[in-house]
Each structure stands twice: as structure tokens, then as C-alpha cells.
Amino acid sequence: FASYYGDHMVLQKKPSGAVVWGHGELGARVTVTLSGAGGLIVMEKTAQVKGPSATWTTVLDPMDRGGPYALMAEQGLENVTLRDIYFGDVWLCSGQSNMAMTVLQVANASQELAAAARYPYVRVFAAAPARSDVELEDLERIDLPWSIPTAENLGHGNFTYFSAVCWLLGRSLYEVLGSPIGLVEVAWGGTPIEAWSSQQALQACGLPEDMGREGRQSSLWHCACFNLKPALCFAPPLNQALSSSTSPHQHLSGPQTPSVLWNAMIHPLLNMTLRGVAWYQGEANAFLHTDQYNCTFPALIADWRRAFHAGSAGQTEPLLPFGFVQLSTYHRRSADDSFARLRWHQTADLGVVPNARMPSTFMAVAMDLGDEHSPYGSIHPRDKQNVAHRLLLGARAVAYGDKDLVFQGPYPTRAILEVTRGLLNVTYSQELICRQRDAQAFEVCCSSQASPCQWLPAPVVAVGSRTVTLALSGCRTLVLGLRYAWAEWPCEYQACPLYNPQGLPAPPFL
């Protein structure tokens, strides 16, 4: 078998068929047998070992949730048997350091670790960090083989294994669905989206085909965009920041060369049948190619979907549900707006998901979960429970079709200007709960020209059931734009101005 098969694993249940693959002697015939209790054979499949990689692949018949099963692969007189296998839902968790934070590092860590033993049917697996200049067929190393969760393997160390966000999401999915859950973590701190993207995905954003290799200077085209206008791309000088040598910023500490993590950590997994993806990445791109993210992120999602669908012989659905965490906070009083721009670009500049550019996606807003005193740096908030809960709501609604579930916060649907009274009435999509009336979260573009824009605070003077009334007293000219929570640290802990009755914050908008 491929090196990351093992006892205790979870394979994707019906309606999809789980893909099983491995290595063998070129031309040999491999028999794969799935057996249940008492050795009763449930199914038998055959596959031929093909070149040039001397691999075999077979698709199991769709299976109901449950187990345990044994899976045996035979080639001639040789055989390998894997035991304690369950069928359920398999989720891939990827990203940078906020995804890599272990359960040991989060709020209430001791209670969370002590609870691990109550979830023996949530199985965990973690690939080791690796990079490659070429697409690999197999993982180079594994940090955590398929395992039953324990306090030790959920809290192995700082930023090692196992991912807190991934675990908390998977545990919650198990509680809701009652089905075994398999969690596969592939994460590396300080890495930009370009490293996780295939060359095909990067080319879709107008990036050069040959963008350099590890340790060399390489050139990425910078794309600048304003609002919903098409990106304007221009080729800059060679950009040293893309090499994996010493980074000018501590939060670009991982490999930055395009495609090296796709090659080594994602490509080897493409045969897997998946139920969904959870993604927590973007901090690195707040310091590198920020205004490309409105293309590179949707392109990565579309490309991963295409690749996993093809790699699994069509078993992973074409619109694989893809959830992500919107950036939290970093510096409390920073004048820089790169975090705000990146949050906006995470939605393809449309503010909410799913949307036309990002179908079958869901987002956990995290800008109200800032943690200034986190021992791992303020860029690493410890409240991953709320993050996982908001991801869970999105997964239930988008991936599992719970139509009646409210899974996102209120979003503005229209704004009406009362010129004579100097007021702006903003109507929202949901009922509003105002937690912080005096915050200067709303700003208006008060200028006679769109660029450069003069942004002025627009104080909240009234909050209705679904409306917010803003005062424009400081604006003596045209109001050309409106934005909300457009800051690196826009609100206090769980105290943004606007929430819905379910406690979900209104996302930022421009």
C-alpha cells in the first residue's frame, strides 16, 4: 500500500467509493479483499500494477458507514493486511500555522485533551512538512500515521500534530452526524498560497509558467485590483522574497517558492476520496502578494477540486465542499490595511460565500477572536473552539445540505442616502444584535474622486431590527463608498458591533 495507509484509518463512505492504491511489481496482478466480522468477505477487487510509477489503483464499492473491517492486498505470495478500518467521512485540513496549532496550544487545552478518549471513531493522520520541485506520487514522510486520538497525539507539541482546528471540527462533525470521521492534516507555518498552488492554478491567474525553483530568485507577477474591476497585472523585477532562504518577515518563515508544497504534500493525496476541505491560510499573503489573493484563492479551490475529482476516478465530487477561516487579527493599533484587504480577497471581493466565483464554499469569520496576549504571538489566537464551531455550521449547511441552518452573519443588502439629514441607512440580510455601539467600525469614502479616497468615520446613531443608521456629519462632499471593520484589529473579543441572534458576526465589507 501507499505509505499512508494503515490500521485505524477511515475510508470515505457511500455514495462515493473509496479509492485504494499502492505499489507493486510492474505488470503484476493485485487482489484487494475487504472483510468484516469473523473474516466474512464483503468484496474483492483486482488491479494491475502499471508504470512508470509501478502503482495499482482500485475503487471499492460504496459502503455504509461503520466497521471495523480488514483490508488485504495480495500480489502472488505476498500480502499486506490493514485492520480496524471504518467507513465514514474524510476531511482534508490544510494551511499555515493557525491550522498547525495543536490542541495543546488552544484555550482550555487540558480539558480538550482529556476529552480525546471519548472520540475513538474520529481518526487522525498528519503528513510531515515536505517540499519538492516536482510532483511526487507518495508522501516523503508521515508525522502521525492513522491513529485513534489520544492526549499525546493531539498535543504532541507546538505547531506539530495534531491540528486543533481540524480536530475540533472533526469531533463536532462526529457529534452531529454520528458517523466515523477521518481527518488528514497537511499544514506548514509561514507559507503563502503560491506554495500550495499547482503551476496550472497559478497560470490561471496570469502568473508565468516557469516561476523559479527552490533557492533561486523567482518572479511572480503582481496584480493590483480595485474593488470588482479586473486585475491589472505587471511584471516586477525578480523578487527575492519568493526564495525559501531567510525571509524578511518572520511570518514568511516556511517555503515560499511556488508549487513546492502542492508537489510534495497535496499531489501525493489526490487519489483519496474526500468529503470536504478545511483551509486556514492567508497571514503570509498579508505580507506577500496580498492583492493577488482574489484570484489565487479561488483558483486554488477550483484546481484542487479538479485534481481530487480526477485523481479519485470521479469519486470525490466535482464541487468538493471547501471551508476556510477568514483572517483573525495581528497588531491592535496598526494603520496597515493588508489584513483587511486579504479578508476581502478571501471572498473573491464579494464579501460573503458561497458566491458566483466561489460556489460550495463556507467561511468562519474570526476577526472578533483576537488574542493580544497569546504566548504564541498575537497572530495565533487560542480560541479555536469558536473557529471550529463556525466552520461546523458552514459544513452542515453547505456540505451536508441543512437548509434551515443559519451559518453566516448578517450582510448589507442596500444603503440609502438621506442627503438633507446627513444620514446613511444600511439594510442587512438578518436581524441585528448590536454589541458595541460606540465603535468606529463604519467608514465612508468622502471625496470628490474615488482615488485617493478620504475615509472618515460614520458613527452609528440608530440600530433597528435589520437597519443601521450612520451619521455623515463629517462628509461635505460626495459619499462614494462604505466599508465596515476595515482594520487589522477591528473589534474586541467577541464584541464586534454587529452580530445576528445566533452569535455570528457580520463580516467585513467594502
C-alpha positions as CSV (number, residue, x, y, z in Angstrom):
1,F,0.0,0.0,0.0
2,A,1.0,3.6,-0.2
3,S,2.9,4.6,2.9
4,Y,0.0,6.5,4.5
5,Y,-2.4,3.5,4.6
6,G,-2.5,1.9,7.9
7,D,-4.6,0.4,10.7
8,H,-7.3,2.6,12.2
9,M,-7.9,4.6,9.0
10,V,-11.2,5.9,7.8
11,L,-12.2,5.5,4.2
12,Q,-14.9,7.5,2.5
13,K,-18.4,6.0,2.8
14,K,-21.2,6.0,0.2
15,P,-22.4,7.4,-2.1
16,S,-18.8,7.7,-3.1
17,G,-16.5,4.7,-3.4
18,A,-13.2,4.8,-1.5
19,V,-10.1,4.6,-3.7
20,V,-7.3,2.2,-2.6
21,W,-3.9,2.3,-4.2
22,G,-0.3,1.1,-3.7
23,H,2.9,-0.1,-5.2
24,G,3.8,-3.5,-6.7
25,E,5.9,-5.3,-9.3
26,L,5.3,-3.9,-12.8
27,G,2.7,-5.9,-14.6
28,A,1.6,-7.9,-11.5
29,R,-2.0,-8.5,-10.6
30,V,-3.1,-7.3,-7.1
31,T,-6.2,-8.7,-5.4
32,V,-7.8,-6.4,-2.8
33,T,-10.2,-8.0,-0.3
34,L,-12.4,-6.3,2.2
35,S,-13.6,-8.4,5.1
36,G,-15.9,-7.8,8.1
37,A,-16.5,-9.6,11.4
38,G,-15.3,-13.2,11.5
39,G,-13.4,-12.8,8.3
40,L,-16.5,-12.7,6.1
41,I,-15.5,-11.3,2.7
42,V,-17.5,-8.2,1.8
43,M,-15.9,-7.5,-1.6
44,E,-13.0,-8.4,-3.7
45,K,-11.3,-6.3,-6.4
46,T,-8.4,-6.8,-8.7
47,A,-6.0,-4.3,-10.2
48,Q,-2.9,-4.4,-12.3
49,V,0.4,-2.7,-11.4
50,K,1.2,-0.1,-14.1
51,G,4.1,2.1,-15.0
52,P,6.1,4.2,-14.9
53,S,5.5,4.5,-11.1
54,A,4.6,0.8,-10.6
55,T,1.4,1.6,-8.9
56,W,-2.1,0.0,-8.8
57,T,-5.4,1.6,-8.0
58,T,-8.9,0.2,-7.4
59,V,-12.2,1.8,-6.4
60,L,-14.1,0.0,-3.7
61,D,-17.9,-0.3,-3.9
62,P,-19.7,2.4,-1.9
63,M,-20.0,1.3,1.7
64,D,-22.4,2.2,4.5
65,R,-20.8,3.9,7.5
66,G,-19.3,1.7,10.1
67,G,-16.8,-1.0,10.8
68,P,-14.4,-2.4,11.8
69,Y,-13.2,-4.0,8.6
70,A,-9.9,-5.6,7.4
71,L,-8.4,-4.7,4.0
72,M,-5.9,-7.1,2.4
73,A,-3.8,-6.6,-0.7
74,E,-2.2,-9.7,-2.3
75,Q,0.4,-10.0,-5.0
76,G,1.5,-13.5,-5.6
77,L,2.7,-15.0,-2.3
78,E,3.0,-11.5,-0.7
79,N,0.2,-9.8,1.2
80,V,-0.4,-6.9,3.5
81,T,-3.4,-6.6,5.8
82,L,-4.8,-3.4,7.4
83,R,-7.2,-3.7,10.4
84,D,-9.7,-1.7,12.4
85,I,-10.8,0.2,9.3
86,Y,-14.0,2.3,9.3
87,F,-16.1,3.9,6.6
88,G,-17.2,7.5,7.3
89,D,-16.4,11.0,6.0
90,V,-12.8,12.0,5.2
91,W,-11.9,15.7,5.5
92,L,-8.6,17.3,4.5
93,C,-7.2,20.1,6.6
94,S,-4.5,22.4,5.2
95,G,-2.9,25.8,5.6
96,Q,-0.3,27.5,7.7
97,S,0.5,27.9,11.4
98,N,-3.1,28.6,12.6
99,M,-4.1,25.3,11.1
100,A,-0.9,23.7,12.5
101,M,-1.6,24.8,16.1
102,T,-2.1,21.7,18.2
103,V,-4.8,21.1,20.8
104,L,-2.1,21.5,23.4
105,Q,-1.9,25.2,22.4
106,V,-5.6,26.3,22.5
107,A,-7.8,27.7,25.2
108,N,-8.9,25.1,27.7
109,A,-6.3,22.7,26.3
110,S,-6.2,20.3,29.3
111,Q,-10.0,19.7,29.1
112,E,-9.9,19.3,25.3
113,L,-7.0,16.8,25.6
114,A,-8.7,14.9,28.4
115,A,-11.9,14.6,26.2
116,A,-10.0,12.9,23.3
117,A,-10.6,9.4,24.5
118,R,-14.3,9.9,24.1
119,Y,-14.0,10.0,20.3
120,P,-12.4,6.7,19.2
121,Y,-14.2,6.9,15.8
122,V,-12.6,10.2,14.8
123,R,-9.3,9.1,13.3
124,V,-6.4,11.4,12.7
125,F,-3.4,11.4,10.3
126,A,-0.7,14.1,9.8
127,A,1.7,14.3,6.9
128,A,5.2,15.7,7.7
129,P,6.2,19.0,6.2
130,A,8.0,18.5,2.9
131,R,8.7,20.4,-0.3
132,S,9.6,19.3,-3.8
133,D,10.4,20.8,-7.1
134,V,8.5,18.1,-8.9
135,E,5.1,16.5,-8.3
136,L,5.5,13.4,-6.0
137,E,3.5,10.3,-6.2
138,D,3.9,9.5,-2.5
139,L,4.4,11.4,0.7
140,E,8.1,11.7,1.8
141,R,7.4,11.3,5.5
142,I,4.5,11.0,7.9
143,D,4.3,12.7,11.3
144,L,1.3,10.8,12.6
145,P,0.1,7.6,10.9
146,W,-3.6,6.8,11.1
147,S,-4.4,6.8,14.8
148,I,-7.1,6.7,17.4
149,P,-7.0,10.1,19.1
150,T,-5.1,10.4,22.4
151,A,-4.0,13.3,24.5
152,E,-0.5,12.7,23.3
153,N,-1.1,12.7,19.6
154,L,-3.5,15.7,19.8
155,G,-1.0,17.7,21.8
156,H,2.4,16.4,20.6
157,G,4.0,19.9,20.7
158,N,3.7,23.4,19.4
159,F,2.7,23.6,15.7
160,T,3.4,19.9,15.1
161,Y,0.5,17.5,15.3
162,F,-2.4,17.3,15.6
163,S,-4.3,20.4,14.3
164,A,-6.7,21.9,16.8
165,V,-9.0,23.4,14.2
166,C,-9.1,20.2,12.3
167,W,-9.7,18.1,15.4
168,L,-12.4,20.3,16.9
169,L,-14.2,20.4,13.5
170,G,-14.0,16.7,13.1
171,R,-15.1,16.0,16.6
172,S,-18.1,18.2,16.1
173,L,-19.0,16.6,12.8
174,Y,-19.0,13.2,14.5
175,E,-21.3,14.5,17.3
176,V,-23.7,15.9,14.7
177,L,-23.6,13.1,12.1
178,G,-22.9,10.0,14.3
179,S,-20.6,8.8,11.5
180,P,-16.9,8.0,11.7
181,I,-14.7,10.9,10.6
182,G,-11.2,10.7,9.1
183,L,-9.0,13.8,9.4
184,V,-6.0,14.3,7.3
185,E,-3.7,17.2,8.2
186,V,-1.2,18.8,5.8
187,A,0.0,22.2,7.1
188,W,3.1,24.2,7.3
189,G,3.5,27.6,9.1
190,G,4.6,30.7,7.4
191,T,3.7,29.6,3.9
192,P,1.9,31.6,1.1
193,I,-0.8,30.3,-1.1
194,E,1.5,30.2,-4.1
195,A,3.4,27.3,-2.5
196,W,0.2,25.3,-2.1
197,S,-0.9,26.0,-5.7
198,S,-0.1,23.9,-8.8
199,Q,1.5,25.6,-11.8
200,Q,-1.8,25.2,-13.6
201,A,-3.6,27.2,-10.9
202,L,-1.0,29.9,-10.8
203,Q,-1.2,30.2,-14.6
204,A,-4.9,30.7,-14.3
205,C,-4.1,34.0,-12.5
206,G,-1.7,35.1,-15.3
207,L,1.4,34.0,-13.5
208,P,4.4,32.9,-15.5
209,E,4.8,29.2,-16.3
210,D,8.3,29.0,-15.0
211,M,8.4,30.8,-11.7
212,G,11.8,29.6,-10.5
213,R,12.9,26.8,-8.2
214,E,13.9,26.4,-4.6
215,G,16.8,28.6,-3.5
216,R,16.8,30.8,-6.6
217,Q,15.3,34.2,-7.1
218,S,11.9,33.9,-8.9
219,S,9.5,36.3,-10.4
220,L,5.8,36.5,-9.6
221,W,3.6,39.0,-11.4
222,H,1.9,41.4,-9.1
223,C,-1.8,42.0,-9.7
224,A,-3.4,45.1,-8.4
225,C,-7.1,45.5,-8.3
226,F,-9.7,47.9,-7.0
227,N,-13.0,46.6,-5.9
228,L,-14.5,44.4,-8.6
229,K,-12.6,45.7,-11.5
230,P,-10.4,43.2,-13.5
231,A,-6.9,42.8,-12.1
232,L,-4.2,44.9,-13.7
233,C,-1.0,42.8,-13.9
234,F,2.5,43.9,-14.4
235,A,5.8,42.1,-14.2
236,P,8.1,43.4,-11.4
237,P,11.8,42.9,-11.0
238,L,12.9,39.5,-9.7
239,N,11.5,39.1,-6.2
240,Q,13.9,37.7,-3.7
241,A,11.2,37.2,-1.1
242,L,9.9,34.2,-3.1
243,S,13.0,32.1,-2.5
244,S,13.0,29.9,0.6
245,S,16.1,31.5,2.0
246,T,15.9,33.8,5.0
247,S,12.7,35.7,4.9
248,P,12.4,39.4,5.5
249,H,9.4,38.8,7.7
250,Q,9.0,36.2,10.5
251,H,5.6,35.2,9.2
252,L,7.1,34.1,5.9
253,S,9.2,31.5,7.6
254,G,8.1,28.5,5.5
255,P,8.8,27.7,1.9
256,Q,7.6,30.4,-0.5
257,T,8.6,29.0,-3.8
258,P,5.6,28.4,-6.0
259,S,4.1,24.9,-6.1
260,V,6.6,23.2,-3.8
261,L,4.0,22.2,-1.2
262,W,1.5,21.3,-3.8
263,N,4.1,19.0,-5.3
264,A,5.1,17.3,-2.0
265,M,2.1,17.4,0.3
266,I,-1.1,17.7,-1.9
267,H,-0.3,15.8,-5.1
268,P,0.5,12.5,-3.3
269,L,-3.0,12.6,-1.8
270,L,-5.0,13.1,-5.0
271,N,-6.2,9.5,-5.2
272,M,-8.1,9.9,-1.9
273,T,-11.8,10.1,-1.9
274,L,-12.7,13.2,0.2
275,R,-15.9,14.6,1.7
276,G,-14.6,18.1,2.2
277,V,-11.6,20.5,2.8
278,A,-10.9,22.9,5.7
279,W,-8.4,25.6,5.0
280,Y,-6.8,28.2,7.4
281,Q,-4.2,30.2,5.5
282,G,-3.6,33.8,4.5
283,E,-1.4,35.5,7.1
284,A,1.6,35.0,4.9
285,N,-0.1,36.7,2.0
286,A,-0.9,39.7,4.1
287,F,2.8,40.3,3.6
288,L,3.3,38.9,0.2
289,H,1.2,39.5,-3.0
290,T,-1.8,40.5,-1.0
291,D,-3.8,41.8,-3.9
292,Q,-3.4,38.7,-6.0
293,Y,-5.3,36.6,-3.5
294,N,-8.7,37.4,-5.0
295,C,-7.5,35.3,-7.9
296,T,-5.1,32.8,-6.4
297,F,-7.5,31.6,-3.7
298,P,-10.5,30.9,-6.0
299,A,-8.0,29.4,-8.5
300,L,-6.6,27.1,-5.8
301,I,-10.1,25.9,-4.8
302,A,-11.1,25.2,-8.4
303,D,-7.8,23.4,-9.1
304,W,-7.9,21.2,-6.0
305,R,-11.4,20.2,-6.9
306,R,-10.4,19.3,-10.4
307,A,-7.4,17.4,-9.2
308,F,-9.1,15.4,-6.4
309,H,-12.0,14.6,-8.7
310,A,-9.7,13.3,-11.4
311,G,-7.3,11.5,-9.0
312,S,-10.1,9.6,-7.3
313,A,-11.6,8.4,-10.6
314,G,-14.5,10.7,-10.2
315,Q,-15.3,9.6,-6.6
316,T,-14.6,12.9,-5.0
317,E,-17.4,15.2,-6.1
318,P,-16.5,18.0,-8.6
319,L,-17.7,20.7,-6.3
320,L,-15.9,19.4,-3.2
321,P,-17.1,21.4,-0.2
322,F,-14.4,23.8,0.8
323,G,-14.5,25.7,4.1
324,F,-12.0,28.3,5.2
325,V,-11.2,30.6,8.1
326,Q,-11.2,34.3,7.4
327,L,-8.1,36.0,8.9
328,S,-8.3,36.9,12.6
329,T,-6.1,39.7,13.9
330,Y,-2.4,40.7,14.5
331,H,-1.5,44.2,15.7
332,R,-4.1,46.1,17.7
333,R,-3.4,49.6,16.6
334,S,-1.8,49.0,13.2
335,A,-2.6,51.6,10.4
336,D,-1.8,48.9,7.8
337,D,-4.9,47.6,5.9
338,S,-3.3,44.4,4.5
339,F,-5.2,42.1,6.8
340,A,-8.5,43.9,5.8
341,R,-7.7,43.6,2.1
342,L,-6.7,39.9,2.5
343,R,-10.0,39.2,4.3
344,W,-11.9,40.9,1.4
345,H,-9.9,38.9,-1.2
346,Q,-10.7,35.7,0.7
347,T,-14.2,36.1,-0.6
348,A,-13.1,37.0,-4.1
349,D,-14.0,40.6,-3.3
350,L,-17.7,39.7,-2.9
351,G,-17.9,39.8,0.9
352,V,-19.7,36.6,1.6
353,V,-19.5,32.9,0.4
354,P,-20.8,30.9,-1.2
355,N,-20.9,33.2,-4.2
356,A,-20.7,33.0,-8.0
357,R,-16.9,32.9,-8.0
358,M,-16.7,30.5,-5.0
359,P,-19.6,28.0,-5.1
360,S,-19.9,25.3,-2.5
361,T,-17.6,27.2,0.0
362,F,-18.2,28.3,3.5
363,M,-16.3,30.8,5.8
364,A,-15.7,31.1,9.5
365,V,-15.3,34.8,10.4
366,A,-12.6,35.2,13.1
367,M,-11.9,38.9,13.3
368,D,-13.6,39.1,16.7
369,L,-11.4,36.3,18.2
370,G,-8.2,38.3,18.6
371,D,-5.8,37.3,21.4
372,E,-3.3,40.0,22.1
373,H,-1.6,38.0,24.9
374,S,-1.3,34.7,23.1
375,P,2.0,33.1,24.2
376,Y,2.4,32.1,20.5
377,G,2.2,35.7,19.3
378,S,-1.0,37.7,18.7
379,I,-1.2,36.4,15.1
380,H,-2.0,33.0,16.7
381,P,-5.3,33.3,18.7
382,R,-6.0,30.5,21.1
383,D,-9.8,30.5,20.7
384,K,-10.0,27.7,18.1
385,Q,-13.3,26.4,19.5
386,N,-15.3,29.3,18.1
387,V,-13.4,29.0,14.8
388,A,-14.4,25.3,14.6
389,H,-18.0,25.9,15.6
390,R,-18.4,28.5,12.8
391,L,-16.8,26.1,10.3
392,L,-19.1,23.3,11.6
393,L,-22.2,25.5,10.8
394,G,-20.9,26.1,7.3
395,A,-20.1,22.5,6.8
396,R,-23.6,21.4,7.9
397,A,-25.3,23.9,5.6
398,V,-23.0,23.7,2.5
399,A,-21.6,20.2,2.6
400,Y,-24.5,18.3,4.3
401,G,-27.4,20.4,3.0
402,D,-29.0,21.6,6.2
403,K,-31.1,24.3,4.5
404,D,-32.7,25.7,7.7
405,L,-29.4,26.3,9.5
406,V,-28.1,29.9,9.9
407,F,-24.4,29.6,9.1
408,Q,-23.2,33.1,8.4
409,G,-23.6,36.5,9.9
410,P,-25.7,39.5,8.6
411,Y,-24.6,41.2,5.4
412,P,-25.8,44.5,3.9
413,T,-28.3,44.3,1.1
414,R,-28.7,48.0,0.3
415,A,-27.7,51.5,1.5
416,I,-30.0,54.6,1.1
417,L,-28.5,58.1,1.5
418,E,-30.6,60.8,3.2
419,V,-28.8,63.9,1.9
420,T,-30.8,66.5,3.7
421,R,-30.4,64.9,7.0
422,G,-26.8,63.7,6.5
423,L,-27.7,60.1,7.2
424,L,-27.0,56.7,5.6
425,N,-29.4,53.9,6.2
426,V,-27.9,50.4,5.8
427,T,-30.2,47.5,5.5
428,Y,-29.0,44.0,6.5
429,S,-30.0,40.5,5.5
430,Q,-30.7,39.3,9.0
431,E,-31.9,40.6,12.4
432,L,-29.1,42.5,14.1
433,I,-27.7,42.4,17.6
434,C,-25.5,45.4,18.4
435,R,-22.8,44.6,21.0
436,Q,-20.6,47.7,20.6
437,R,-22.5,50.9,19.8
438,D,-19.7,53.4,20.0
439,A,-17.1,51.6,17.9
440,Q,-15.9,53.4,14.8
441,A,-16.4,50.4,12.6
442,F,-18.2,52.1,9.7
443,E,-16.4,54.5,7.4
444,V,-17.4,56.4,4.3
445,C,-15.4,57.4,1.3
446,C,-16.0,61.1,1.5
447,S,-14.3,62.6,-1.6
448,S,-14.9,64.2,-4.9
449,Q,-12.8,61.4,-6.6
450,A,-12.6,57.7,-6.0
451,S,-8.8,57.6,-5.7
452,P,-7.2,58.5,-3.4
453,C,-10.2,58.1,-1.1
454,Q,-10.7,60.1,2.1
455,W,-12.2,57.6,4.6
456,L,-14.0,59.2,7.5
457,P,-15.7,57.6,10.5
458,A,-19.5,57.3,10.2
459,P,-20.9,56.9,13.7
460,V,-23.9,54.7,14.4
461,V,-26.8,56.8,15.5
462,A,-29.5,54.1,15.5
463,V,-29.9,50.4,15.2
464,G,-33.2,48.8,14.1
465,S,-34.2,45.3,13.6
466,R,-32.3,45.0,10.3
467,T,-31.0,48.5,9.8
468,V,-28.2,50.6,10.9
469,T,-28.3,54.4,10.6
470,L,-25.0,56.2,10.2
471,A,-24.2,59.9,10.6
472,L,-22.3,61.6,7.8
473,S,-21.7,64.9,9.6
474,G,-18.0,64.9,8.7
475,C,-18.7,64.5,5.0
476,R,-19.2,67.7,3.0
477,T,-18.8,66.2,-0.5
478,L,-19.8,63.0,-2.3
479,V,-20.2,59.7,-0.5
480,L,-18.5,57.3,-2.9
481,G,-18.1,54.2,-0.7
482,L,-18.8,52.5,2.6
483,R,-16.8,50.0,4.5
484,Y,-17.1,48.1,7.8
485,A,-14.5,46.6,10.1
486,W,-11.7,47.6,7.7
487,A,-8.8,47.3,10.1
488,E,-6.2,44.8,11.2
489,W,-7.8,44.6,14.6
490,P,-11.4,45.8,14.1
491,C,-13.1,44.8,17.3
492,E,-12.7,43.5,20.8
493,Y,-13.0,39.8,21.8
494,Q,-16.5,38.7,20.8
495,A,-17.6,42.3,20.7
496,C,-17.8,43.5,17.1
497,P,-20.6,46.0,16.6
498,L,-22.9,43.7,14.7
499,Y,-24.0,40.1,15.2
500,N,-27.1,38.0,14.4
501,P,-29.1,36.4,17.2
502,Q,-27.2,33.2,16.7
503,G,-24.0,35.0,17.7
504,L,-22.3,35.1,14.3
505,P,-20.5,38.4,13.5
506,A,-21.3,40.5,10.5
507,P,-18.3,40.0,8.1
508,P,-16.3,43.0,6.9
509,F,-17.2,44.6,3.6
510,L,-16.1,47.3,1.2
